Amino acid sequence: MEDVFIQRTDRTPEVDFKASTGIISITGKSIPENPISFYKSLSNWVDRYLEQPKPETVVRVVLEYFNTSTSKCLVDFFKQFERLTGMPDKQIKVEWFYEEDDEEILDAGHDYKDLVDIPFEFKVLKV
């Protein structure tokens, strides 16, 4: 399976999905004009990845800002990965990064954690 890398723009995050290692990263800002279109291809990639996932999958989210439309896409994204929790010999975790004084991003991470059955680790960004 191919890895996916999408360079960040002023409106979209950097996407670095590595099927080869099981490390899935989204970094930057997410305010795309059409978030459903942007995240649909990523969702399709996740579906293919989940057919033969690595023993451990790590989803790293390092978003400095995202809009409401992106928020819905992130919920759907996490729900896809939630399927790994029922697979034998597979582990999944989300590493949610936030700046020390950014309570909004931290609170959003806790909201996602409450919505899905995936372990979350909250990590302060080293600036």
C-alpha atoms as a printed R data frame, in Angstrom:
    type eleno elety resid chain resno       x      y      z
1   ATOM     1    CA   MET     A     1   0.000  0.000  0.000
2   ATOM     2    CA   GLU     A     2   1.234  3.463 -0.891
3   ATOM     3    CA   ASP     A     3   2.077  6.062  1.726
4   ATOM     4    CA   VAL     A     4   0.413  9.470  1.337
5   ATOM     5    CA   PHE     A     5   2.086 12.834  1.726
6   ATOM     6    CA   ILE     A     6   0.312 16.139  1.101
7   ATOM     7    CA   GLN     A     7   2.228 19.383  1.587
8   ATOM     8    CA   ARG     A     8   0.545 21.915  3.856
9   ATOM     9    CA   THR     A     9  -0.933 25.096  2.471
10  ATOM    10    CA   ASP     A    10  -2.343 28.199  4.130
11  ATOM    11    CA   ARG     A    11  -5.708 26.410  4.341
12  ATOM    12    CA   THR     A    12  -4.897 22.702  4.552
13  ATOM    13    CA   PRO     A    13  -2.730 20.638  6.888
14  ATOM    14    CA   GLU     A    14   0.297 18.583  6.059
15  ATOM    15    CA   VAL     A    15  -0.772 14.976  5.761
16  ATOM    16    CA   ASP     A    16   1.778 12.216  6.227
17  ATOM    17    CA   PHE     A    17   0.147  8.786  6.275
18  ATOM    18    CA   LYS     A    18   2.691  5.984  6.388
19  ATOM    19    CA   ALA     A    19   1.174  2.560  5.847
20  ATOM    20    CA   SER     A    20   4.715  1.206  6.085
21  ATOM    21    CA   THR     A    21   5.085  2.252  9.732
22  ATOM    22    CA   GLY     A    22   1.495  2.740 10.935
23  ATOM    23    CA   ILE     A    23   2.155  6.400 11.773
24  ATOM    24    CA   ILE     A    24  -0.580  8.713 10.571
25  ATOM    25    CA   SER     A    25   0.080 12.472 10.988
26  ATOM    26    CA   ILE     A    26  -1.949 15.611 10.379
27  ATOM    27    CA   THR     A    27  -0.132 18.878 11.089
28  ATOM    28    CA   GLY     A    28  -0.905 22.568 10.672
29  ATOM    29    CA   LYS     A    29  -4.156 24.432  9.967
30  ATOM    30    CA   SER     A    30  -7.306 22.887  8.585
31  ATOM    31    CA   ILE     A    31  -9.679 25.400  7.076
32  ATOM    32    CA   PRO     A    32 -10.169 23.973  3.582
33  ATOM    33    CA   GLU     A    33 -12.843 25.502  1.394
34  ATOM    34    CA   ASN     A    34 -14.306 22.039  0.872
35  ATOM    35    CA   PRO     A    35 -13.297 19.862  3.852
36  ATOM    36    CA   ILE     A    36 -15.421 16.904  2.770
37  ATOM    37    CA   SER     A    37 -13.566 16.748 -0.540
38  ATOM    38    CA   PHE     A    38 -10.172 17.158  1.156
39  ATOM    39    CA   TYR     A    39 -10.806 14.504  3.814
40  ATOM    40    CA   LYS     A    40 -12.669 12.032  1.546
41  ATOM    41    CA   SER     A    41  -9.495 10.806 -0.146
42  ATOM    42    CA   LEU     A    42  -7.861 10.441  3.266
43  ATOM    43    CA   SER     A    43 -10.850  8.490  4.525
44  ATOM    44    CA   ASN     A    44 -10.582  6.166  1.532
45  ATOM    45    CA   TRP     A    45  -6.896  5.634  2.294
46  ATOM    46    CA   VAL     A    46  -7.730  4.773  5.933
47  ATOM    47    CA   ASP     A    47 -10.295  2.203  4.775
48  ATOM    48    CA   ARG     A    48  -7.627  0.500  2.653
49  ATOM    49    CA   TYR     A    49  -5.069  0.715  5.484
50  ATOM    50    CA   LEU     A    50  -7.487 -0.937  7.916
51  ATOM    51    CA   GLU     A    51  -7.647 -4.015  5.687
52  ATOM    52    CA   GLN     A    52  -4.036 -4.804  6.690
53  ATOM    53    CA   PRO     A    53  -3.017 -2.486  9.522
54  ATOM    54    CA   LYS     A    54   0.310 -2.580 11.297
55  ATOM    55    CA   PRO     A    55   0.329 -4.163 14.783
56  ATOM    56    CA   GLU     A    56   0.491 -0.645 16.253
57  ATOM    57    CA   THR     A    57  -1.089  2.418 14.679
58  ATOM    58    CA   VAL     A    58  -0.355  5.908 15.965
59  ATOM    59    CA   VAL     A    59  -2.466  8.855 14.846
60  ATOM    60    CA   ARG     A    60  -0.616 12.123 15.516
61  ATOM    61    CA   VAL     A    61  -2.674 15.283 15.410
62  ATOM    62    CA   VAL     A    62  -0.789 18.568 15.621
63  ATOM    63    CA   LEU     A    63  -3.379 21.123 14.537
64  ATOM    64    CA   GLU     A    64  -2.926 24.747 15.510
65  ATOM    65    CA   TYR     A    65  -6.394 25.642 14.221
66  ATOM    66    CA   PHE     A    66  -9.323 23.919 12.534
67  ATOM    67    CA   ASN     A    67 -12.834 24.977 11.612
68  ATOM    68    CA   THR     A    68 -16.171 23.386 12.476
69  ATOM    69    CA   SER     A    69 -16.388 21.513  9.182
70  ATOM    70    CA   THR     A    70 -12.991 19.962  9.804
71  ATOM    71    CA   SER     A    71 -14.120 18.989 13.282
72  ATOM    72    CA   LYS     A    72 -16.851 16.767 11.841
73  ATOM    73    CA   CYS     A    73 -14.363 15.191  9.446
74  ATOM    74    CA   LEU     A    74 -11.999 14.470 12.360
75  ATOM    75    CA   VAL     A    75 -14.771 12.688 14.283
76  ATOM    76    CA   ASP     A    76 -15.439 10.487 11.256
77  ATOM    77    CA   PHE     A    77 -11.694  9.894 10.873
78  ATOM    78    CA   PHE     A    78 -11.320  8.758 14.495
79  ATOM    79    CA   LYS     A    79 -14.394  6.546 14.199
80  ATOM    80    CA   GLN     A    80 -12.743  4.736 11.307
81  ATOM    81    CA   PHE     A    81  -9.706  3.986 13.443
82  ATOM    82    CA   GLU     A    82 -11.953  2.877 16.285
83  ATOM    83    CA   ARG     A    83 -12.423 -0.369 14.332
84  ATOM    84    CA   LEU     A    84  -8.884 -1.339 15.341
85  ATOM    85    CA   THR     A    85  -9.902 -1.610 18.992
86  ATOM    86    CA   GLY     A    86 -11.787 -4.816 18.212
87  ATOM    87    CA   MET     A    87  -9.020 -6.457 16.187
88  ATOM    88    CA   PRO     A    88  -6.832 -9.031 17.904
89  ATOM    89    CA   ASP     A    89  -3.139 -8.157 18.137
90  ATOM    90    CA   LYS     A    90  -3.738 -4.575 16.972
91  ATOM    91    CA   GLN     A    91  -3.188 -1.422 18.992
92  ATOM    92    CA   ILE     A    92  -4.282  2.122 18.249
93  ATOM    93    CA   LYS     A    93  -3.635  5.408 19.993
94  ATOM    94    CA   VAL     A    94  -4.037  9.072 19.217
95  ATOM    95    CA   GLU     A    95  -1.285 11.490 20.171
96  ATOM    96    CA   TRP     A    96  -2.979 14.874 20.462
97  ATOM    97    CA   PHE     A    97  -0.499 17.755 20.536
98  ATOM    98    CA   TYR     A    98  -1.299 21.226 21.819
99  ATOM    99    CA   GLU     A    99   0.555 24.365 22.824
100 ATOM   100    CA   GLU     A   100   0.776 24.743 26.594
101 ATOM   101    CA   ASP     A   101  -1.489 27.801 26.700
102 ATOM   102    CA   ASP     A   102  -3.957 26.649 24.017
103 ATOM   103    CA   GLU     A   103  -6.911 25.417 26.039
104 ATOM   104    CA   GLU     A   104  -9.227 25.343 23.001
105 ATOM   105    CA   ILE     A   105  -7.146 22.749 21.178
106 ATOM   106    CA   LEU     A   106  -6.660 20.749 24.378
107 ATOM   107    CA   ASP     A   107 -10.406 20.825 25.113
108 ATOM   108    CA   ALA     A   108 -11.176 19.745 21.549
109 ATOM   109    CA   GLY     A   109  -8.887 16.747 22.014
110 ATOM   110    CA   HIS     A   110 -10.716 15.783 25.189
111 ATOM   111    CA   ASP     A   111 -14.033 16.116 23.359
112 ATOM   112    CA   TYR     A   112 -12.837 13.684 20.669
113 ATOM   113    CA   LYS     A   113 -11.529 11.314 23.316
114 ATOM   114    CA   ASP     A   114 -15.011 11.234 24.859
115 ATOM   115    CA   LEU     A   115 -16.622 10.456 21.492
116 ATOM   116    CA   VAL     A   116 -14.550  7.438 20.476
117 ATOM   117    CA   ASP     A   117 -13.161  4.327 22.078
118 ATOM   118    CA   ILE     A   118  -9.489  5.019 21.343
119 ATOM   119    CA   PRO     A   119  -6.748  5.817 23.855
120 ATOM   120    CA   PHE     A   120  -5.576  9.432 23.630
121 ATOM   121    CA   GLU     A   121  -2.277 10.797 24.868
122 ATOM   122    CA   PHE     A   122  -2.110 14.552 25.315
123 ATOM   123    CA   LYS     A   123   1.295 16.062 24.637
124 ATOM   124    CA   VAL     A   124   2.506 19.628 25.010
125 ATOM   125    CA   LEU     A   125   4.284 20.908 21.918
126 ATOM   126    CA   LYS     A   126   7.918 21.759 22.511
127 ATOM   127    CA   VAL     A   127   8.380 25.224 20.994
